[in-house]
Amino acid sequence: MRKYVLITLSVSLSALAWLWSIQPDSAASSSPQALSSASAAPATKPVPDIASYKGAGSVGALFDPVKSTREADVVLVGTVTEVQDGGTTTIEINGHPVEVLTKIAMVTADRYIKGDAGVVVSVEYYVTKDVEIESVSLARGNAGLLFLKALANQRYAVADLRYSMIPASRVAPARGGNDSESDRILAEVFQYAASPETPPEDRKTAMLMVNSALRSADVRSAWNRVRSLVRSSSPVRLEAAAILLEHNDLTGLDMIADAMTQQTLNPSDNTVRWLGTALSDGVTDKAAIPALTRLLQSPSPEIREGASNALRHTEAQEALAPLEPIALEDSEPMVRYNAVIGLALITGLTEYGPSVRVFQADEQKYLEHWRQWRAANLPQ
């Protein structure tokens, strides 16, 4: 039997509207009995009885579901079935009292990841008095993950004002008997990312959340799942490979080289940019050099720039040949610059590895030096 949870969700006054929504489960419906049993929220509440939100007025790093699960008292997947007015109150945001309108949402709890809010729990979300700014995820019928913190008198508020709700799949992921809360929450995000019903850009954002979590928490089951996605035909295998590349894990590099040179896949521009950044910032292993050399032939400037930067980060003698002449003769200025810097670092001729500004002022000087160096030092 499903539980009905009366929840007040908190929205940032800086209004980072969460633009994801999920169609509700066709089996989900409002319960008149549950609605009538919920106690009415008072019109006003004193500040000490209201949650204080540090950093609520600004947009920070991408949402970290593992960190948020640790900080929340209750985490659940649910569907919004009703929204009610709750009067006027004052809350504290970034150390300042702010007068706001209170609203209350009725949420049907499908499953809990952490804690248990009981049958009916009263929590609040807030909007400005002059202009109502409400996340689309709070609309009736929308569903997702809610991260809640306990207030007084069996009431709850979302733990992060910037992310009132994040999407979740209607189908619960498989669970192991010894799964930690971190395992369980990332399984929910993976399930949403891999669902065929999920829009492509939402899949990418879900995988970015996984990456955000793995930067701060070592969840072995999540790493194994990312590697499995890379080896599968999953629609998020490129994003999974990007996560691994950021951490110098080459599991998906050959697949990326095939996809980005033979154009066997059609990734979004955002995914291509992520892959280029992951190559540039994460890859240092000289075992990557053959695949990076192939990626210098990609039609994507972002990929070529990332591959040329990764080649120089290997600091390996084997990277000299692809840097000169392939990268040095590239049509993109930053690829040529990466080649110059890589050649200077690997050979130790650092006087011919200028800053970007100096390179741009006299590019031909440095290109010609390394062309002459190639003729004298590398087999033709």
C-alpha positions, 0 to 999 in steps of 0.5 A: 500500500502506498503512503500519503505524505503531506510535504512542504517543499522549499524553493530558492528565492533566487529561483533556480527552477528545476526544469525536469518533470516526470509523468506520474504513475498511472496507478497513482491517485489522490486519497481524499481520506489522506487529504482530509486527515492532514492538519491545517498549517497555521497562517504564520510561524515564528522564525525559530520554528523555520529552517535556516538556509545557508547559501540558499540565494545563490546557485552552487555546484551541481547537485550531489545526491550522495552528499544530500542524502547524508545531510537529509533526515528523509529521502523518498521518491514520490508524486505531488498530488495536491498543493495548498496555501499555507499563509505568510511566514518569515524564514531565514536565508543567508542569515537574513529574515525574509517574509514569504508565502507558505505553500503545502504539497501533498506527495504520495510516497512510492518508496523510501531511500532513507528514513520514513516520514510516516503516513502524513508529514507536514512540511513547507515550501516558500515563494516570494509575496510579490511574485510566485516562483515555483519549480515545475517539479512541484506542480501537481502530478510531477514526481521525483526524489525529495531530500527532506530535513525535519522541522518541529512538530512532525514537519519537513522541508526540503534540505536544499532550496535550490533543488526541491525535487530531482527526477526519478524513474517510476520503476524502482531499481533493484536493491542488494541486501547490504546496499548503503544509502549512497548505493541506493540513491545512486541506483535511483539516479542511474535508473532514471538516466537509463530509462528509455522515457527520459529525455536525452539532455536529462540523461546527461544531467543525471549522469553529471549528478553521478559524477558530482557524487563520485568526486566526493564519495567513493561508491564502489557499486557506482563505479562498477555500474559506470563501467558496465554502462560503457560496455553496454548499448546504453544511451548514456554510455558516452556520458559514462565514459566521460565520467571515467575519463575525468578520473583517468580511467580508460575503460571507454576510451577506445569506444569514444575514439570509434564514436568520435572519428567514425561518427557511429553515434550522434551525441549532443553538443553538450556531451561532446563538450563534456567528453572534450573536457574529460579528456583534457582534464582527466587523462594522463596515462600514456596507455591512452596515446594510441586512442588520443592520436586517433581522436586528433582526427575527429571532426569535433574541435572540442574533442581534438583540443581535449585529445591534444591536451591529454597528450601533453599531460602524459609527458611521454616520449611516445606523445611527441609523434602525434603532437608533431605534426598532427596537432601542430598543424591543426586548424584550431589555434588551441590545438596548435597551442597544446601541441607547442606546450606539450612538445616543450614540456616533454623535450624540456625545451621550455623556452619554446613553450610560451603563455597563450598571450605570447603564443598568440602574438607570434604564433609562427615563430613557435610553429616554425621552431617545432617544425624544424625540430621535427625535421631534425629529431623525428623520423620522417 
